[in-house]
Each structure stands twice: as structure tokens, then as C-alpha cells.
């Protein structure tokens, strides 16, 4: 089998829901050459993949349709361990299958609703190895200290800085004011610095207004083409913490959330900033004893990367929106 790539400008590839039962969990893609009755049209799009590419041409009708698939009874046994799919890439291989009667595929996507006719199987796409959607990111810590606070080599200590469990912090700037976390699959709002927009890191909200004003505005204005923005929960917001930043005076946050913030007034298309203070989560604090219950919420303080809980109101805190996840 040969690895191949397809230029973005050549064709629209439809990703369809599973057509029926599979003998195992469908973690692959089977891609078919199709006859698509859609009218000819060309669309310009910005595509964010290995790099942000503007001016890509997407041509309709579709050339291929890909459906979730599984593969079994592989002979000889492949040498690789396999991958786990989203949010990783797929490696696609030419495949030739025995003739079969292929049922029409109902297709509903942003380019219209119609039925396409598959003629033959062209590709089998296998998920690249990597962390699963929702995988644990590492803390970012790479140094070690003994109990007296003296810096020591990490090798063999078993400390976090030695083991570095979890996936390395990895993010993609989508070029539209958002960042995608490669490990968790979450899409994050970028924050600007002093530009006066809704994305300004200096904006403060009460816990209630974080939902009713901030999140509501992002969704009503369809920020970055999406209207399902929300306030992150406790675990989600902690996932972007970097406990060992290169600059000790910088916020304890992954590098993708702290760069190009030297000029006041930079926008989310020019910089990515994080206030080194408390940021709201959507998670209510529930004490083990006493109360009152429900009057406090969890926050993450990016000045040192620590979680805390504080009264929901009054009192303004920073905010950051997220979307995606299960």
C-alpha cells in the first residue's frame, strides 16, 4: 500500500455517518469515488491543517465520500501499533476491493442535501498514532527539586519533571481568533490585550454575567463561525496551565496562550494573551462540610497556575470561552 496525499483544491470530501453495523468499532475511514448530482460551484476557503492556508479552492460536486469504517482480518499483520483517531490525522492508502453493489449515500452538508452514488472504494484511511480526544495533557514541568528546595537532575527521581506523564502541550492557532488543543480537541477563544473588544483579557465579569453577557455575546455574534461557545469547566481550564513556563514572570499558561503581547491594543488576530489573575470556570464549588452550598465557583489563577474557589458575586474575574469536547 502507498501513502498518498490530496491537494485541498482538488475536491470536496464528504464525511458521512456510519451506514450500518460494523464488525468492530469504526475508527477508520473508507473513501469512495462518487457521482454527485450537485451543481458545479467553486468556493474559496481558509483551511487550517498542518498550516493555515488562505485562498484554497473547494470544488463541488464531491469527488469522494468517506464513511466511518473498521478493518479486520488483515494479512500479513501490519507492523505498526495503530492510532486512535480524532483529533489526530489520518494516513490514507490506495485500496482495491472486490466488486460490490454499493448503496446510494444520503448526503447533507453545507453545500446541500442530495444522494450520491458510490462507484468503487478508493482509499482506506487509518488514524495516526497519538493521544485520544480528551487525553490528559502534561503539566509542562521539566525541572526537579529535593525536599529542601534545591534543584536536582530529574533522571530517576520519579518526580513529575522526570516522568512528564501525559501528552506534551500542543496547540494550533487557527488564524481566526481561536486556538485548538491537539490533546483534548477543545477550541479556545484567544484573548487580546487592551483593544477594548469583547476578547480583551482585562475585561472582568461576575460569574452570572460571564454567562449572560460574555458567552451570550460570543454566540449571538457567531464568533469565529460558531455559536456553541461556553464557559470551560474546572478540568478544562486547568488543561491549559503550564506549571513550568520558560519566563518565570509570565502567566502559568501554555505558550500558545501567551505570545506577542508586548503592544497594548493588539487584537486576537495579532496576539494571544492571558491575564495573570483568576479566571472563571463554569464549575460550582461544593464544600465537604458546612456551607453555604452553591454560592462559590472554581477559578484558575494563572499567576501561579493554582485552582481556587471564590464567591460568585459580586466581584469581577477574567473569562475565556471554549467549545467542543464530549
N, C-alpha and C positions, 0 to 999 in steps of 0.2 A: 504494500500500500504506500501511496505517495502523499506527503503533506502538500496541500495547495492553499493558496490564498485567493480571495476575490476582491478586486477593487470596489470600493464603495459606490463609484459612479455607474457600475455596470447594471445593477439590478436591485429591485426591492425583494428582500427575503421575508416571507411571512412566517411567523412563529404561531403555530396553531395549538389548541388544546388537544389532549390525547384523544384519538378516535375511538378507543375501546380498551379492552383488557390487555395487559401485557404480562408476560410470564415472570417478570421481576420489576422492581421499581424503575420507572422510566427516568434514567439520569443522563441519557444520550439524546442526540437529535438525529433523526433520519430526514434527509433533504431530497425532495423530488422535483424533477423538471415538470412544470405545469403549463397548461394552456389557460390563460387568464382572459376573460372577455372584457375586462375593464378598458375604457378608452385610453388612448395614448396620452401621456402627460409627462412633463419634466418638472421636478421640484428642486429648488436649491435648499440646502440644509447645512447646518454646522454639526459635525459628527465628533463626539468625544470618545475616543478609544485609547489607543496607545499614545495618541497626541490629539489636541484639539485642531480639527481641520475645518476651516470655513469654506463655503462655496462648493460643497460636494453636490453632485447631480444625482438625484434619485429618479429613476425612470420607471414609470408604470406603463404597461401591465407587469405583473410579477413574473420573474423568471423561475423562481424556486419557491417551494413551501416546505417548511421544516416542522416536523411534529415531534413531541417527546417520544423517546423510544428506549428500548433496552436491547442489549445483545447478550446472547448466551451461546454455549457450545462452540467457543472459539478454539480453532485448531490451526496451527500449534498455539500453545498458551503464550500470550504476549509477555515480554519481559518486564514491562512497566507495572507499577502498583496501581495505577488509575487515579482518577481525581474525584471530586465531589461536587462539581457543577457550580452554580451561582454562588458568589459573584465572580468566579474565575472565568478564564477564557475557554474556548473550545478549539481543539485541533481537528480539522476536517479532512477526511480521506476519501479518495475516489472509491466507489464500490459498484460492483456489478452483480445484480441479483437475478435469479431465475425469473422468467416471465410470470407475471401475476396480474389478476384483474384488480385494479386499484380503484377504489370507490371515490366519487367526487368529494371534494373537501369544501364544506361551507366556510367562507372566509368573511370576517368582519374586522376591518382595521380602519385607520384614519383615512384611508384612500377609498373607502366604500364597502358596501356589502354585496357579495356575489358568490358564486360557486366556481371553483377552479377544478380542472381535470388533470390529475397527475398521470404522467405517461411512463416514467421509469424512475427508479431510485438512482440518484446521482452521487450523494455524499453520505457518509456516516461521521458524525461529529462527536468526539469523545471529550469529556470535561478534563481540563488540565488539572494537575495536582495542585492543591492549595487549601487554605482554610475554608471551612464551610460557612455559608451565610449565617451570621450570628456568632461566629467564632470568637474566642477570647483574644483580645489584643494584649500584648506585653505591656508592662508598666513603663518601659523606657529606661529603667535603672540599669546602669552598666558599671557602677563602682561598688566597692565593698569597704566596710569598716569593722573593726573589732568592737567589743563592748565598751571600751574606753573612748571610742570615737576616733581612733587612729586609722587612717587609710591603709588598707592592706590589699595585696593581689587577690583577685577573686577566685582564681583557679582552685577547685577542690573544696571551697568553703561551704558549698550548698546554699549560699545566700541567693537572693533574687538576682543580684548583679552577676552571679556566676551561672545560674540555670537559665535565666531570661525566658521563663516559660511563657508560652503564648506567641502569637504571630507578631512580627515586627510592625510597628506603627506604619501604616501605608495609606496614603490618601491621593486622590486625583482632583485637581482643580478643573471644574467643568467649563470654566470660561464664561459663566453666566451668573456669577454671584453665589455659586454653590460649590460644595466640596463633597465628594463621595468617599466614604471609608471602605477600602478594599476588603478589610477583615469582616466588618459587620454588614456591609451592604447599605448602611444608612446614608442618606443625603443630608448634609448640614447647610444651613444658611451661613454665609460669610458675614463678618461684621466689619464695618468701615470705621474710620477714625475722624470724628468731628466734622462730618459732612452734613449733618442735620437731617439725614434721611431716616427712615424707619429702621435701617440697619445699623445705625450709629451705635458703637459699643458703649457710649456714655449715656444712652437712654436708660432711664430707670422706670420700673413698673411695680405696682403692688402685685401680689400673687393673683388676685382676681382680674386685674386689668391686663396681666400678661396673656390671659385667655381672651377676654372680651375686647381688648383694643389691639394688642400686638398680633396675636395669632389670627384674629378675625380679619385684620387688615391685609396680612400676607395672603390669606386665602381669597378675599374679595377682589384683590388686585391680581390674582393668578401669578404670584411671584415665580419667576423662572419657568413659567408654563405649568405650574402645579397649584392645586387648591386643596391639598390634603396635608398642609403643614400643621405641626402640633408642637407642644412643649415636650422636651425629652423627659423620660423618667430618670430615676436615680441612677440606675445601672448604665443607661445610655450616655448620660452626660459624663459619668466617670470614665467612659471608654476613650475619651479624647484627652484625658490627663496624661502628661508626661512627667514622671516623678524625678527625672534627671535631665533637665534642659541644659543645653550647651552654655547658655548665658544664665548665670545664677540670679541675675536681676530681671529676667524675663518671666512672663507668666508661665506657670507649670502646665503647659498645654502642648500638644503635638505641633511640630514645626509648621504644618500646613495652615494652622490657625494663628500664626504669629510671624508674619513676614511683610516687608515693605511698609511698615507702619511709622516711618520716620517723618512723614509730611502730614501735618494736620489738614484735614479736608479731603483725604483720599477716599475713593468710593470702593464698593465691593468688587469692582472690575479692576481696581488698581492695587488693593492691599487686602490683607486678611488679618484682622486684629482680635485680641481678646483682652477684656478688662481684667486686671489682676485683683479681682474682688469677687464677691459672692454672686452666683448666677442661679436663678430659679430652676427647679425641676418640677415636674407635674406630680411628684410623689408626696403624699401626706405622711408626716411623722406620727408614728403610733408608739407611745411610751409603754414600757413593760409594766410599770406600776404608776398609780396616781393619774393625773390628768392636768389640764383638760385634754380630752381626746379630739383630734381633728383640727386644732387651731394653729398647728405648726406644719411647715413643709420643709423638705430636704433641699439644701442648696449645695453647690460645689464652689469652694473658694479657690480660684485659680492663682492666687498669690502664692500658695504653697501646695495646691492640689488636694486639700483636705475637704471631706464632706462635713456638713454641719446641719443643724435644723434651726429654724427661726420662725417667729410669728408671721402668719400670712398677711397681716395688715394691722396698722399702717406700716410703711417702710418700703422704700423702693430698692429693687435689686436689678442687676443686669439680666438679659434674656438672650436665648439663642434658639432658633427653631430647627426642627428636624422632620424628616419624612421617611417613609419606608419602614422596613422591619416587619416581623410577623405579628 
